[in-house]
């Protein structure tokens, strides 16, 4: 059973994406390895492209724009830009490390179609 980490609300908008405990733990581990990791946040974004129309993008960032949605999951800050937030609302970022491979996966209830690679949707 997957549990969702407790969020700290910063701002009035709901969290566009939530992190499972496993994803929060893995992101925290990755941040600990980065130089200046304590000032970094995970930015989750959607950009045009990919075989289904949009693709997901995740990277560490230090900049927060005035219209970004920022949420905290344990010690991990997550930043989503306003345009991506609309496409990600209700999504969950998961992390698995099993026989089928390891990595992050976004479950997005707004996606009407996804491609075989799992990183593109429409």
N, C-alpha and C positions, 0 to 999 in steps of 0.2 A: 504494500500500500504506500502511495506517495503522499507525503505531507507537504504542505506549502508553508514556507517561512513566514513569520510575522513581519508585516510591513510597518514602517513608520511613515505616516502621511505627511508629506511636505507639499503644501499647495492644496487646492480644492478638487482637482480632477482625480478620478480613480486611477489606480496603477494600470497602465496599458498592458504591461506584461508582468507576470509574477514568476518567481524562481522557486523551484522545488528545493528541498534541503540539500539534495545531492548536487544540484547546480550551484547553489550558494557556496557549498563547501569547496567545490572545484574552482570556482572563480576566486574565492578567497586564497586558495593555494597558489593560483597563477599570479594574483596580485602580490603576494608575499615574495615571489621570485623576481618581480620587476623592480628596477631602480626607481625609487620615489613612489612605490606602490601605494603608500598611505594617502597620496593626493590624487590617485587615479580612480576613475569610475568606469563601469562597463557601459558603453553606449550600444544600444540596440536600435537598428534603423532598418527601414525598408527603402530600397531603391528600384527604379525602373530597370527592367532587364531580366535575364534568365529565360528559360524555355517556356515558362507559364505567364510571364508578364511582369512580375515583381520578384526580387530576391532579398533575402535577409542579409544583414551586415552586422557584425559585432566586432568591437575593438575597444581598447582602453583609451580614455580621453580625460583631459584635465579641464576642458572648457565647458561651461554651462551657459547656454543662451537664455535670454529672458523668457522665451516661450517653451523651453524644454520642460518636460515632466520628469521630476527626480523622485525616486523612491529608494528606501533602504531596506535591505533584507539581511538581517544580522549586521555584519560589518561591511557588507557590499552595497555600494551605491550604484543604482542603475539610472541611466539618463536616456530618455527617448524624446526625439524632436517632435513638434506638434503634428506635422504631416504624417509621420510614421505612427504616432500614437493612435490616430484614427483607424489605421489599418491593422494595428496590433491589439486593440482593446479586447480584453478577455483571454489573451494568449498566455501560454505557460512555457517557460524555458526549462528544459529538462536536461539532465546529464546522465549518461549511462556508460558503464565500463563492464561489458560482458562479452560473451562469445561472439555476438554479432558485430563487435567492434566497439570502440569508445568514441564519445563525442557528445556535442550539444545538439539538441533538437528542439525546434519550436513547434508547439501544437497551437494552431491558430483557428479558432472557430469561425473567423471571417473568410477563410480561404474556401473558395468554391471548387478549386482544382489545384492539385499539386503535381509536380513532375516526379519522375522516378528517383531523382537524386535527393529530394526532400528539402532542397534549399531554394526552391522557386515555387511561386503560387500565383493565383489570380483570384 
